[in-house]
Amino acid sequence: MANRKQLPRLFAIIEKLRYGKEATLNEIKDYLERKSEITGESLDISIRTLQRDIQDIGSLFDIEIKNNAEHKYYIVFEGFNEMQHHILEAFDMLNSLKINISIY
């Protein structure tokens, strides 16, 4: 089960792969480091923890993440069911609310 510190990381990983399409582990790690600097959240982790987080995304949210021959990770959208689409919509709403709150 994800803890309070892990959830923002999981959401950031999903965000990177959803909008950035494909990324290596190092690219995802760099993204988390940059996002940490911007948000002030502690998202910086080791590669091994990142690999565990990717597995946790699959088990917690039923969002499959695979890597290709170039060692780039991506979300498998093919065969997405209605629940998975709702999870991503809720994720978008949370991000939107978070951005609006941080402005004020």
Secondary structure, 3 states (H helix, E strand, C coil): CCCCCHHHHHHHHHHHHHHHCCECHHHHHHHHHHHHHHHCCCCCCCHHHHHHHHHHHHHHHCCCEEECCCCCEEECCCCCCHHHHHHHHHHHHHHHHHHHHHHC
